[in-house]
Amino acid sequence: QGKPVTAEFDFTNPSLVPLIINSVSTSCGCTVADYPKEPVQPGKSGKIKVTFNAAAAGPFTKTITIASNTSEGRTILNIKGEVMAKN
């Protein structure tokens, strides 16, 4: 509780065109995301880091929405866990 935790999502661009991540939005202000701002070239890898800072103890689920130039247009990531109370 009260300690930020980071999850990292590694990905590779399997397409023949550069992957452009237009935006990444999170489901609450307690979650922030860091993502590649430059295009990820075909065959190259990237990383999205999501940091969650919990104030309240208990289970949580947070949604991260990625808008990009993929055929789907949007990709959804979820992080789930349980925040343990400070002792």
HTML snippet that shows the backbone in 3Dmol.js (N, CA, C, O; Angstrom):
<script src="https://3Dmol.org/build/3Dmol-min.js"></script>
<div id="view" style="width:600px;height:400px;position:relative"></div>
<script>
const pdb = `
ATOM      1  N   GLN A   1       0.848  -1.176   0.000  1.00  0.00           N
ATOM      2  CA  GLN A   1       0.000   0.000   0.000  1.00  0.00           C
ATOM      3  C   GLN A   1       0.885   1.226   0.000  1.00  0.00           C
ATOM      4  O   GLN A   1       1.803   1.337   0.812  1.00  0.00           O
ATOM      5  N   GLY A   2       0.610   2.150  -0.910  1.00  0.00           N
ATOM      6  CA  GLY A   2       1.380   3.381  -0.991  1.00  0.00           C
ATOM      7  C   GLY A   2       2.715   3.246  -1.697  1.00  0.00           C
ATOM      8  O   GLY A   2       3.488   4.203  -1.730  1.00  0.00           O
ATOM      9  N   LYS A   3       3.010   2.067  -2.271  1.00  0.00           N
ATOM     10  CA  LYS A   3       4.257   1.850  -3.006  1.00  0.00           C
ATOM     11  C   LYS A   3       3.924   1.584  -4.474  1.00  0.00           C
ATOM     12  O   LYS A   3       3.189   0.646  -4.781  1.00  0.00           O
ATOM     13  N   PRO A   4       4.460   2.401  -5.379  1.00  0.00           N
ATOM     14  CA  PRO A   4       4.197   2.175  -6.803  1.00  0.00           C
ATOM     15  C   PRO A   4       4.740   0.822  -7.272  1.00  0.00           C
ATOM     16  O   PRO A   4       5.807   0.382  -6.844  1.00  0.00           O
ATOM     17  N   VAL A   5       3.983   0.175  -8.159  1.00  0.00           N
ATOM     18  CA  VAL A   5       4.377  -1.096  -8.756  1.00  0.00           C
ATOM     19  C   VAL A   5       4.298  -0.926 -10.273  1.00  0.00           C
ATOM     20  O   VAL A   5       3.348  -0.342 -10.795  1.00  0.00           O
ATOM     21  N   THR A   6       5.319  -1.448 -10.977  1.00  0.00           N
ATOM     22  CA  THR A   6       5.370  -1.309 -12.432  1.00  0.00           C
ATOM     23  C   THR A   6       5.279  -2.664 -13.107  1.00  0.00           C
ATOM     24  O   THR A   6       5.943  -3.621 -12.709  1.00  0.00           O
ATOM     25  N   ALA A   7       4.445  -2.729 -14.139  1.00  0.00           N
ATOM     26  CA  ALA A   7       4.358  -3.905 -15.010  1.00  0.00           C
ATOM     27  C   ALA A   7       4.872  -3.481 -16.378  1.00  0.00           C
ATOM     28  O   ALA A   7       4.582  -2.379 -16.845  1.00  0.00           O
ATOM     29  N   GLU A   8       5.641  -4.364 -17.020  1.00  0.00           N
ATOM     30  CA  GLU A   8       6.176  -4.062 -18.340  1.00  0.00           C
ATOM     31  C   GLU A   8       5.594  -5.025 -19.368  1.00  0.00           C
ATOM     32  O   GLU A   8       5.571  -6.238 -19.162  1.00  0.00           O
ATOM     33  N   PHE A   9       5.128  -4.466 -20.471  1.00  0.00           N
ATOM     34  CA  PHE A   9       4.573  -5.248 -21.567  1.00  0.00           C
ATOM     35  C   PHE A   9       5.510  -5.098 -22.762  1.00  0.00           C
ATOM     36  O   PHE A   9       5.578  -4.027 -23.365  1.00  0.00           O
ATOM     37  N   ASP A  10       6.231  -6.165 -23.110  1.00  0.00           N
ATOM     38  CA  ASP A  10       7.128  -6.166 -24.259  1.00  0.00           C
ATOM     39  C   ASP A  10       6.347  -6.607 -25.490  1.00  0.00           C
ATOM     40  O   ASP A  10       5.478  -7.475 -25.405  1.00  0.00           O
ATOM     41  N   PHE A  11       6.663  -6.004 -26.635  1.00  0.00           N
ATOM     42  CA  PHE A  11       6.002  -6.381 -27.878  1.00  0.00           C
ATOM     43  C   PHE A  11       6.981  -6.253 -29.041  1.00  0.00           C
ATOM     44  O   PHE A  11       7.994  -5.558 -28.952  1.00  0.00           O
ATOM     45  N   THR A  12       6.655  -6.937 -30.128  1.00  0.00           N
ATOM     46  CA  THR A  12       7.421  -6.854 -31.366  1.00  0.00           C
ATOM     47  C   THR A  12       6.460  -6.485 -32.485  1.00  0.00           C
ATOM     48  O   THR A  12       5.329  -6.970 -32.524  1.00  0.00           O
ATOM     49  N   ASN A  13       6.905  -5.636 -33.385  1.00  0.00           N
ATOM     50  CA  ASN A  13       6.087  -5.239 -34.522  1.00  0.00           C
ATOM     51  C   ASN A  13       6.267  -6.275 -35.636  1.00  0.00           C
ATOM     52  O   ASN A  13       7.308  -6.292 -36.293  1.00  0.00           O
ATOM     53  N   PRO A  14       5.261  -7.147 -35.860  1.00  0.00           N
ATOM     54  CA  PRO A  14       5.391  -8.191 -36.878  1.00  0.00           C
ATOM     55  C   PRO A  14       4.992  -7.739 -38.286  1.00  0.00           C
ATOM     56  O   PRO A  14       5.105  -8.506 -39.243  1.00  0.00           O
ATOM     57  N   SER A  15       4.527  -6.497 -38.407  1.00  0.00           N
ATOM     58  CA  SER A  15       4.008  -6.042 -39.698  1.00  0.00           C
ATOM     59  C   SER A  15       5.134  -5.553 -40.617  1.00  0.00           C
ATOM     60  O   SER A  15       6.312  -5.596 -40.261  1.00  0.00           O
ATOM     61  N   LEU A  16       4.749  -5.098 -41.778  1.00  0.00           N
ATOM     62  CA  LEU A  16       5.706  -4.574 -42.757  1.00  0.00           C
ATOM     63  C   LEU A  16       5.782  -3.058 -42.735  1.00  0.00           C
ATOM     64  O   LEU A  16       6.527  -2.456 -43.508  1.00  0.00           O
ATOM     65  N   VAL A  17       5.006  -2.439 -41.842  1.00  0.00           N
ATOM     66  CA  VAL A  17       5.007  -0.973 -41.727  1.00  0.00           C
ATOM     67  C   VAL A  17       5.327  -0.582 -40.283  1.00  0.00           C
ATOM     68  O   VAL A  17       5.111  -1.374 -39.365  1.00  0.00           O
ATOM     69  N   PRO A  18       5.838   0.628 -40.078  1.00  0.00           N
ATOM     70  CA  PRO A  18       6.118   1.071 -38.709  1.00  0.00           C
ATOM     71  C   PRO A  18       4.845   1.112 -37.865  1.00  0.00           C
ATOM     72  O   PRO A  18       3.784   1.520 -38.339  1.00  0.00           O
ATOM     73  N   LEU A  19       4.968   0.683 -36.605  1.00  0.00           N
ATOM     74  CA  LEU A  19       3.868   0.753 -35.643  1.00  0.00           C
ATOM     75  C   LEU A  19       3.919   2.116 -34.977  1.00  0.00           C
ATOM     76  O   LEU A  19       4.944   2.510 -34.420  1.00  0.00           O
ATOM     77  N   ILE A  20       2.812   2.828 -35.038  1.00  0.00           N
ATOM     78  CA  ILE A  20       2.731   4.149 -34.421  1.00  0.00           C
ATOM     79  C   ILE A  20       1.702   4.087 -33.296  1.00  0.00           C
ATOM     80  O   ILE A  20       0.519   3.842 -33.534  1.00  0.00           O
ATOM     81  N   ILE A  21       2.163   4.310 -32.079  1.00  0.00           N
ATOM     82  CA  ILE A  21       1.253   4.368 -30.929  1.00  0.00           C
ATOM     83  C   ILE A  21       0.842   5.831 -30.780  1.00  0.00           C
ATOM     84  O   ILE A  21       1.659   6.689 -30.444  1.00  0.00           O
ATOM     85  N   ASN A  22      -0.432   6.098 -31.034  1.00  0.00           N
ATOM     86  CA  ASN A  22      -0.947   7.463 -30.995  1.00  0.00           C
ATOM     87  C   ASN A  22      -1.168   7.956 -29.573  1.00  0.00           C
ATOM     88  O   ASN A  22      -0.872   9.107 -29.250  1.00  0.00           O
ATOM     89  N   SER A  23      -1.695   7.068 -28.720  1.00  0.00           N
ATOM     90  CA  SER A  23      -1.950   7.455 -27.333  1.00  0.00           C
ATOM     91  C   SER A  23      -2.133   6.213 -26.480  1.00  0.00           C
ATOM     92  O   SER A  23      -2.457   5.134 -26.978  1.00  0.00           O
ATOM     93  N   VAL A  24      -1.919   6.390 -25.186  1.00  0.00           N
ATOM     94  CA  VAL A  24      -2.176   5.340 -24.207  1.00  0.00           C
ATOM     95  C   VAL A  24      -2.940   5.999 -23.067  1.00  0.00           C
ATOM     96  O   VAL A  24      -2.462   6.966 -22.473  1.00  0.00           O
ATOM     97  N   SER A  25      -4.121   5.481 -22.762  1.00  0.00           N
ATOM     98  CA  SER A  25      -4.913   6.045 -21.671  1.00  0.00           C
ATOM     99  C   SER A  25      -5.153   4.972 -20.612  1.00  0.00           C
ATOM    100  O   SER A  25      -5.224   3.780 -20.910  1.00  0.00           O
ATOM    101  N   THR A  26      -5.273   5.429 -19.373  1.00  0.00           N
ATOM    102  CA  THR A  26      -5.484   4.516 -18.252  1.00  0.00           C
ATOM    103  C   THR A  26      -6.840   4.784 -17.617  1.00  0.00           C
ATOM    104  O   THR A  26      -7.434   5.845 -17.813  1.00  0.00           O
ATOM    105  N   SER A  27      -7.323   3.800 -16.850  1.00  0.00           N
ATOM    106  CA  SER A  27      -8.672   3.888 -16.290  1.00  0.00           C
ATOM    107  C   SER A  27      -8.767   4.769 -15.052  1.00  0.00           C
ATOM    108  O   SER A  27      -9.871   5.062 -14.592  1.00  0.00           O
ATOM    109  N   CYS A  28      -7.623   5.201 -14.499  1.00  0.00           N
ATOM    110  CA  CYS A  28      -7.696   6.111 -13.352  1.00  0.00           C
ATOM    111  C   CYS A  28      -6.397   6.901 -13.224  1.00  0.00           C
ATOM    112  O   CYS A  28      -5.392   6.566 -13.850  1.00  0.00           O
ATOM    113  N   GLY A  29      -6.429   7.929 -12.423  1.00  0.00           N
ATOM    114  CA  GLY A  29      -5.263   8.780 -12.225  1.00  0.00           C
ATOM    115  C   GLY A  29      -4.155   8.129 -11.417  1.00  0.00           C
ATOM    116  O   GLY A  29      -3.038   8.646 -11.376  1.00  0.00           O
ATOM    117  N   CYS A  30      -4.441   7.002 -10.772  1.00  0.00           N
ATOM    118  CA  CYS A  30      -3.428   6.307  -9.980  1.00  0.00           C
ATOM    119  C   CYS A  30      -2.567   5.400 -10.852  1.00  0.00           C
ATOM    120  O   CYS A  30      -1.652   4.746 -10.352  1.00  0.00           O
ATOM    121  N   THR A  31      -2.852   5.356 -12.155  1.00  0.00           N
ATOM    122  CA  THR A  31      -2.120   4.512 -13.091  1.00  0.00           C
ATOM    123  C   THR A  31      -1.579   5.385 -14.211  1.00  0.00           C
ATOM    124  O   THR A  31      -2.321   6.160 -14.815  1.00  0.00           O
ATOM    125  N   VAL A  32      -0.274   5.259 -14.493  1.00  0.00           N
ATOM    126  CA  VAL A  32       0.348   6.007 -15.583  1.00  0.00           C
ATOM    127  C   VAL A  32       1.079   5.035 -16.497  1.00  0.00           C
ATOM    128  O   VAL A  32       1.535   3.976 -16.066  1.00  0.00           O
ATOM    129  N   ALA A  33       1.183   5.413 -17.768  1.00  0.00           N
ATOM    130  CA  ALA A  33       1.841   4.552 -18.745  1.00  0.00           C
ATOM    131  C   ALA A  33       2.922   5.324 -19.477  1.00  0.00           C
ATOM    132  O   ALA A  33       2.758   6.501 -19.797  1.00  0.00           O
ATOM    133  N   ASP A  34       4.032   4.641 -19.738  1.00  0.00           N
ATOM    134  CA  ASP A  34       5.125   5.174 -20.538  1.00  0.00           C
ATOM    135  C   ASP A  34       5.245   4.261 -21.753  1.00  0.00           C
ATOM    136  O   ASP A  34       5.284   3.039 -21.611  1.00  0.00           O
ATOM    137  N   TYR A  35       5.302   4.846 -22.940  1.00  0.00           N
ATOM    138  CA  TYR A  35       5.295   4.052 -24.167  1.00  0.00           C
ATOM    139  C   TYR A  35       6.177   4.711 -25.225  1.00  0.00           C
ATOM    140  O   TYR A  35       6.500   5.894 -25.109  1.00  0.00           O
ATOM    141  N   PRO A  36       6.574   3.956 -26.265  1.00  0.00           N
ATOM    142  CA  PRO A  36       7.422   4.535 -27.318  1.00  0.00           C
ATOM    143  C   PRO A  36       6.692   5.667 -28.040  1.00  0.00           C
ATOM    144  O   PRO A  36       5.568   5.495 -28.510  1.00  0.00           O
ATOM    145  N   LYS A  37       7.339   6.810 -28.121  1.00  0.00           N
ATOM    146  CA  LYS A  37       6.752   7.968 -28.826  1.00  0.00           C
ATOM    147  C   LYS A  37       7.151   7.963 -30.297  1.00  0.00           C
ATOM    148  O   LYS A  37       6.473   8.570 -31.127  1.00  0.00           O
ATOM    149  N   GLU A  38       8.244   7.282 -30.623  1.00  0.00           N
ATOM    150  CA  GLU A  38       8.697   7.163 -32.006  1.00  0.00           C
ATOM    151  C   GLU A  38       8.125   5.880 -32.612  1.00  0.00           C
ATOM    152  O   GLU A  38       7.853   4.929 -31.879  1.00  0.00           O
ATOM    153  N   PRO A  39       7.938   5.834 -33.936  1.00  0.00           N
ATOM    154  CA  PRO A  39       7.439   4.607 -34.568  1.00  0.00           C
ATOM    155  C   PRO A  39       8.360   3.418 -34.273  1.00  0.00           C
ATOM    156  O   PRO A  39       9.583   3.554 -34.235  1.00  0.00           O
ATOM    157  N   VAL A  40       7.745   2.257 -34.067  1.00  0.00           N
ATOM    158  CA  VAL A  40       8.486   1.012 -33.870  1.00  0.00           C
ATOM    159  C   VAL A  40       8.564   0.350 -35.246  1.00  0.00           C
ATOM    160  O   VAL A  40       7.549  -0.035 -35.827  1.00  0.00           O
ATOM    161  N   GLN A  41       9.774   0.229 -35.744  1.00  0.00           N
ATOM    162  CA  GLN A  41       9.986  -0.273 -37.104  1.00  0.00           C
ATOM    163  C   GLN A  41       9.635  -1.760 -37.210  1.00  0.00           C
ATOM    164  O   GLN A  41       9.671  -2.474 -36.208  1.00  0.00           O
ATOM    165  N   PRO A  42       9.295  -2.237 -38.421  1.00  0.00           N
ATOM    166  CA  PRO A  42       8.981  -3.651 -38.615  1.00  0.00           C
ATOM    167  C   PRO A  42      10.089  -4.556 -38.073  1.00  0.00           C
ATOM    168  O   PRO A  42      11.273  -4.325 -38.318  1.00  0.00           O
ATOM    169  N   GLY A  43       9.684  -5.584 -37.335  1.00  0.00           N
ATOM    170  CA  GLY A  43      10.625  -6.534 -36.763  1.00  0.00           C
ATOM    171  C   GLY A  43      11.303  -6.075 -35.490  1.00  0.00           C
ATOM    172  O   GLY A  43      12.008  -6.856 -34.852  1.00  0.00           O
ATOM    173  N   LYS A  44      11.107  -4.824 -35.108  1.00  0.00           N
ATOM    174  CA  LYS A  44      11.732  -4.276 -33.904  1.00  0.00           C
ATOM    175  C   LYS A  44      10.788  -4.415 -32.716  1.00  0.00           C
ATOM    176  O   LYS A  44       9.589  -4.643 -32.876  1.00  0.00           O
ATOM    177  N   SER A  45      11.355  -4.273 -31.524  1.00  0.00           N
ATOM    178  CA  SER A  45      10.584  -4.439 -30.286  1.00  0.00           C
ATOM    179  C   SER A  45      10.406  -3.117 -29.568  1.00  0.00           C
ATOM    180  O   SER A  45      11.145  -2.159 -29.792  1.00  0.00           O
ATOM    181  N   GLY A  46       9.411  -3.088 -28.703  1.00  0.00           N
ATOM    182  CA  GLY A  46       9.136  -1.932 -27.860  1.00  0.00           C
ATOM    183  C   GLY A  46       8.631  -2.404 -26.513  1.00  0.00           C
ATOM    184  O   GLY A  46       8.458  -3.599 -26.275  1.00  0.00           O
ATOM    185  N   LYS A  47       8.397  -1.437 -25.634  1.00  0.00           N
ATOM    186  CA  LYS A  47       7.962  -1.762 -24.280  1.00  0.00           C
ATOM    187  C   LYS A  47       6.989  -0.692 -23.801  1.00  0.00           C
ATOM    188  O   LYS A  47       7.203   0.503 -24.002  1.00  0.00           O
ATOM    189  N   ILE A  48       5.921  -1.149 -23.167  1.00  0.00           N
ATOM    190  CA  ILE A  48       4.986  -0.242 -22.505  1.00  0.00           C
ATOM    191  C   ILE A  48       5.098  -0.523 -21.017  1.00  0.00           C
ATOM    192  O   ILE A  48       4.900  -1.654 -20.573  1.00  0.00           O
ATOM    193  N   LYS A  49       5.419   0.515 -20.243  1.00  0.00           N
ATOM    194  CA  LYS A  49       5.534   0.383 -18.788  1.00  0.00           C
ATOM    195  C   LYS A  49       4.313   1.029 -18.149  1.00  0.00           C
ATOM    196  O   LYS A  49       3.974   2.174 -18.447  1.00  0.00           O
ATOM    197  N   VAL A  50       3.659   0.284 -17.267  1.00  0.00           N
ATOM    198  CA  VAL A  50       2.466   0.774 -16.584  1.00  0.00           C
ATOM    199  C   VAL A  50       2.763   0.769 -15.082  1.00  0.00           C
ATOM    200  O   VAL A  50       3.133  -0.258 -14.513  1.00  0.00           O
ATOM    201  N   THR A  51       2.594   1.935 -14.453  1.00  0.00           N
ATOM    202  CA  THR A  51       2.859   2.051 -13.019  1.00  0.00           C
ATOM    203  C   THR A  51       1.568   2.382 -12.292  1.00  0.00           C
ATOM    204  O   THR A  51       0.848   3.312 -12.656  1.00  0.00           O
ATOM    205  N   PHE A  52       1.293   1.603 -11.258  1.00  0.00           N
ATOM    206  CA  PHE A  52       0.085   1.748 -10.438  1.00  0.00           C
ATOM    207  C   PHE A  52       0.516   2.087  -9.021  1.00  0.00           C
ATOM    208  O   PHE A  52       1.367   1.409  -8.444  1.00  0.00           O
ATOM    209  N   ASN A  53      -0.074   3.137  -8.461  1.00  0.00           N
ATOM    210  CA  ASN A  53       0.226   3.540  -7.094  1.00  0.00           C
ATOM    211  C   ASN A  53      -1.072   3.471  -6.293  1.00  0.00           C
ATOM    212  O   ASN A  53      -1.946   4.327  -6.432  1.00  0.00           O
ATOM    213  N   ALA A  54      -1.183   2.451  -5.460  1.00  0.00           N
ATOM    214  CA  ALA A  54      -2.422   2.203  -4.729  1.00  0.00           C
ATOM    215  C   ALA A  54      -2.444   2.899  -3.383  1.00  0.00           C
ATOM    216  O   ALA A  54      -1.508   2.784  -2.592  1.00  0.00           O
ATOM    217  N   ALA A  55      -3.505   3.611  -3.138  1.00  0.00           N
ATOM    218  CA  ALA A  55      -3.703   4.229  -1.839  1.00  0.00           C
ATOM    219  C   ALA A  55      -4.547   3.348  -0.927  1.00  0.00           C
ATOM    220  O   ALA A  55      -4.379   3.360   0.292  1.00  0.00           O
ATOM    221  N   ALA A  56      -5.460   2.580  -1.532  1.00  0.00           N
ATOM    222  CA  ALA A  56      -6.381   1.757  -0.746  1.00  0.00           C
ATOM    223  C   ALA A  56      -6.017   0.278  -0.854  1.00  0.00           C
ATOM    224  O   ALA A  56      -5.651  -0.206  -1.925  1.00  0.00           O
ATOM    225  N   ALA A  57      -6.121  -0.429   0.269  1.00  0.00           N
ATOM    226  CA  ALA A  57      -5.872  -1.870   0.281  1.00  0.00           C
ATOM    227  C   ALA A  57      -7.042  -2.601  -0.365  1.00  0.00           C
ATOM    228  O   ALA A  57      -8.179  -2.131  -0.328  1.00  0.00           O
ATOM    229  N   GLY A  58      -6.749  -3.767  -0.964  1.00  0.00           N
ATOM    230  CA  GLY A  58      -7.792  -4.589  -1.562  1.00  0.00           C
ATOM    231  C   GLY A  58      -7.488  -4.924  -2.999  1.00  0.00           C
ATOM    232  O   GLY A  58      -6.487  -4.459  -3.545  1.00  0.00           O
ATOM    233  N   PRO A  59      -8.343  -5.732  -3.631  1.00  0.00           N
ATOM    234  CA  PRO A  59      -8.126  -6.131  -5.016  1.00  0.00           C
ATOM    235  C   PRO A  59      -8.348  -4.966  -5.974  1.00  0.00           C
ATOM    236  O   PRO A  59      -9.110  -4.044  -5.686  1.00  0.00           O
ATOM    237  N   PHE A  60      -7.672  -5.023  -7.115  1.00  0.00           N
ATOM    238  CA  PHE A  60      -7.840  -3.978  -8.128  1.00  0.00           C
ATOM    239  C   PHE A  60      -7.730  -4.588  -9.524  1.00  0.00           C
ATOM    240  O   PHE A  60      -7.102  -5.629  -9.718  1.00  0.00           O
ATOM    241  N   THR A  61      -8.349  -3.921 -10.478  1.00  0.00           N
ATOM    242  CA  THR A  61      -8.211  -4.198 -11.902  1.00  0.00           C
ATOM    243  C   THR A  61      -8.141  -2.848 -12.592  1.00  0.00           C
ATOM    244  O   THR A  61      -9.012  -1.999 -12.400  1.00  0.00           O
ATOM    245  N   LYS A  62      -7.107  -2.648 -13.396  1.00  0.00           N
ATOM    246  CA  LYS A  62      -6.935  -1.396 -14.132  1.00  0.00           C
ATOM    247  C   LYS A  62      -6.839  -1.720 -15.614  1.00  0.00           C
ATOM    248  O   LYS A  62      -6.266  -2.737 -16.004  1.00  0.00           O
ATOM    249  N   THR A  63      -7.408  -0.843 -16.435  1.00  0.00           N
ATOM    250  CA  THR A  63      -7.426  -1.017 -17.880  1.00  0.00           C
ATOM    251  C   THR A  63      -6.557   0.038 -18.536  1.00  0.00           C
ATOM    252  O   THR A  63      -6.607   1.214 -18.176  1.00  0.00           O
ATOM    253  N   ILE A  64      -5.759  -0.396 -19.507  1.00  0.00           N
ATOM    254  CA  ILE A  64      -4.910   0.496 -20.278  1.00  0.00           C
ATOM    255  C   ILE A  64      -5.326   0.344 -21.736  1.00  0.00           C
ATOM    256  O   ILE A  64      -5.312  -0.764 -22.273  1.00  0.00           O
ATOM    257  N   THR A  65      -5.696   1.444 -22.377  1.00  0.00           N
ATOM    258  CA  THR A  65      -6.154   1.417 -23.764  1.00  0.00           C
ATOM    259  C   THR A  65      -5.091   2.049 -24.653  1.00  0.00           C
ATOM    260  O   THR A  65      -4.679   3.188 -24.433  1.00  0.00           O
ATOM    261  N   ILE A  66      -4.650   1.293 -25.667  1.00  0.00           N
ATOM    262  CA  ILE A  66      -3.612   1.751 -26.583  1.00  0.00           C
ATOM    263  C   ILE A  66      -4.252   2.029 -27.935  1.00  0.00           C
ATOM    264  O   ILE A  66      -4.853   1.137 -28.536  1.00  0.00           O
ATOM    265  N   ALA A  67      -4.127   3.258 -28.415  1.00  0.00           N
ATOM    266  CA  ALA A  67      -4.608   3.628 -29.748  1.00  0.00           C
ATOM    267  C   ALA A  67      -3.397   3.656 -30.679  1.00  0.00           C
ATOM    268  O   ALA A  67      -2.399   4.322 -30.403  1.00  0.00           O
ATOM    269  N   SER A  68      -3.506   2.913 -31.797  1.00  0.00           N
ATOM    270  CA  SER A  68      -2.369   2.819 -32.714  1.00  0.00           C
ATOM    271  C   SER A  68      -2.856   2.641 -34.141  1.00  0.00           C
ATOM    272  O   SER A  68      -4.057   2.634 -34.408  1.00  0.00           O
ATOM    273  N   ASN A  69      -1.895   2.497 -35.060  1.00  0.00           N
ATOM    274  CA  ASN A  69      -2.232   2.317 -36.472  1.00  0.00           C
ATOM    275  C   ASN A  69      -2.370   0.843 -36.858  1.00  0.00           C
ATOM    276  O   ASN A  69      -2.188   0.492 -38.024  1.00  0.00           O
ATOM    277  N   THR A  70      -2.690  -0.022 -35.893  1.00  0.00           N
ATOM    278  CA  THR A  70      -2.935  -1.434 -36.206  1.00  0.00           C
ATOM    279  C   THR A  70      -4.290  -1.580 -36.886  1.00  0.00           C
ATOM    280  O   THR A  70      -5.090  -0.645 -36.887  1.00  0.00           O
ATOM    281  N   SER A  71      -4.550  -2.749 -37.463  1.00  0.00           N
ATOM    282  CA  SER A  71      -5.837  -2.966 -38.130  1.00  0.00           C
ATOM    283  C   SER A  71      -6.991  -2.893 -37.143  1.00  0.00           C
ATOM    284  O   SER A  71      -8.093  -2.491 -37.517  1.00  0.00           O
ATOM    285  N   GLU A  72      -6.759  -3.281 -35.868  1.00  0.00           N
ATOM    286  CA  GLU A  72      -7.802  -3.189 -34.832  1.00  0.00           C
ATOM    287  C   GLU A  72      -7.989  -1.751 -34.350  1.00  0.00           C
ATOM    288  O   GLU A  72      -9.083  -1.374 -33.929  1.00  0.00           O
ATOM    289  N   GLY A  73      -6.937  -0.960 -34.410  1.00  0.00           N
ATOM    290  CA  GLY A  73      -7.021   0.432 -33.969  1.00  0.00           C
ATOM    291  C   GLY A  73      -6.801   0.624 -32.483  1.00  0.00           C
ATOM    292  O   GLY A  73      -6.177   1.602 -32.072  1.00  0.00           O
ATOM    293  N   ARG A  74      -7.304  -0.294 -31.670  1.00  0.00           N
ATOM    294  CA  ARG A  74      -7.147  -0.211 -30.217  1.00  0.00           C
ATOM    295  C   ARG A  74      -6.772  -1.575 -29.655  1.00  0.00           C
ATOM    296  O   ARG A  74      -7.226  -2.618 -30.126  1.00  0.00           O
ATOM    297  N   THR A  75      -5.929  -1.529 -28.635  1.00  0.00           N
ATOM    298  CA  THR A  75      -5.548  -2.730 -27.905  1.00  0.00           C
ATOM    299  C   THR A  75      -5.779  -2.451 -26.430  1.00  0.00           C
ATOM    300  O   THR A  75      -5.442  -1.373 -25.942  1.00  0.00           O
ATOM    301  N   ILE A  76      -6.348  -3.408 -25.721  1.00  0.00           N
ATOM    302  CA  ILE A  76      -6.637  -3.259 -24.296  1.00  0.00           C
ATOM    303  C   ILE A  76      -5.693  -4.150 -23.489  1.00  0.00           C
ATOM    304  O   ILE A  76      -5.565  -5.344 -23.762  1.00  0.00           O
ATOM    305  N   LEU A  77      -5.039  -3.557 -22.497  1.00  0.00           N
ATOM    306  CA  LEU A  77      -4.233  -4.300 -21.528  1.00  0.00           C
ATOM    307  C   LEU A  77      -4.908  -4.175 -20.177  1.00  0.00           C
ATOM    308  O   LEU A  77      -5.516  -3.149 -19.874  1.00  0.00           O
ATOM    309  N   ASN A  78      -4.805  -5.214 -19.367  1.00  0.00           N
ATOM    310  CA  ASN A  78      -5.352  -5.171 -18.011  1.00  0.00           C
ATOM    311  C   ASN A  78      -4.269  -5.570 -17.015  1.00  0.00           C
ATOM    312  O   ASN A  78      -3.465  -6.466 -17.273  1.00  0.00           O
ATOM    313  N   ILE A  79      -4.265  -4.897 -15.888  1.00  0.00           N
ATOM    314  CA  ILE A  79      -3.436  -5.333 -14.772  1.00  0.00           C
ATOM    315  C   ILE A  79      -4.376  -5.605 -13.607  1.00  0.00           C
ATOM    316  O   ILE A  79      -5.307  -4.843 -13.348  1.00  0.00           O
ATOM    317  N   LYS A  80      -4.113  -6.704 -12.910  1.00  0.00           N
ATOM    318  CA  LYS A  80      -4.945  -7.100 -11.784  1.00  0.00           C
ATOM    319  C   LYS A  80      -4.025  -7.476 -10.637  1.00  0.00           C
ATOM    320  O   LYS A  80      -2.905  -7.940 -10.849  1.00  0.00           O
ATOM    321  N   GLY A  81      -4.505  -7.274  -9.432  1.00  0.00           N
ATOM    322  CA  GLY A  81      -3.726  -7.664  -8.280  1.00  0.00           C
ATOM    323  C   GLY A  81      -4.460  -7.357  -7.006  1.00  0.00           C
ATOM    324  O   GLY A  81      -5.650  -7.043  -7.015  1.00  0.00           O
ATOM    325  N   GLU A  82      -3.745  -7.450  -5.915  1.00  0.00           N
ATOM    326  CA  GLU A  82      -4.307  -7.114  -4.616  1.00  0.00           C
ATOM    327  C   GLU A  82      -3.288  -6.293  -3.849  1.00  0.00           C
ATOM    328  O   GLU A  82      -2.124  -6.675  -3.722  1.00  0.00           O
ATOM    329  N   VAL A  83      -3.740  -5.173  -3.348  1.00  0.00           N
ATOM    330  CA  VAL A  83      -2.901  -4.288  -2.542  1.00  0.00           C
ATOM    331  C   VAL A  83      -3.013  -4.731  -1.097  1.00  0.00           C
ATOM    332  O   VAL A  83      -4.105  -4.811  -0.536  1.00  0.00           O
ATOM    333  N   MET A  84      -1.862  -5.018  -0.503  1.00  0.00           N
ATOM    334  CA  MET A  84      -1.822  -5.431   0.899  1.00  0.00           C
ATOM    335  C   MET A  84      -1.685  -4.194   1.786  1.00  0.00           C
ATOM    336  O   MET A  84      -0.923  -3.280   1.471  1.00  0.00           O
ATOM    337  N   ALA A  85      -2.414  -4.169   2.876  1.00  0.00           N
ATOM    338  CA  ALA A  85      -2.371  -3.041   3.811  1.00  0.00           C
ATOM    339  C   ALA A  85      -0.993  -2.934   4.451  1.00  0.00           C
ATOM    340  O   ALA A  85      -0.316  -3.931   4.703  1.00  0.00           O
ATOM    341  N   LYS A  86      -0.603  -1.684   4.704  1.00  0.00           N
ATOM    342  CA  LYS A  86       0.655  -1.451   5.415  1.00  0.00           C
ATOM    343  C   LYS A  86       0.542  -2.024   6.825  1.00  0.00           C
ATOM    344  O   LYS A  86      -0.518  -1.970   7.448  1.00  0.00           O
ATOM    345  N   ASN A  87       1.645  -2.568   7.312  1.00  0.00           N
ATOM    346  CA  ASN A  87       1.661  -3.073   8.685  1.00  0.00           C
ATOM    347  C   ASN A  87       2.353  -2.106   9.601  1.00  0.00           C
ATOM    348  O   ASN A  87       2.464  -2.362  10.800  1.00  0.00           O
TER     349      ASN A  87
END
`;
const viewer = $3Dmol.createViewer("view");
viewer.addModel(pdb, "pdb");
viewer.setStyle({}, {cartoon: {color: "spectrum"}});
viewer.zoomTo();
viewer.render();
</script>
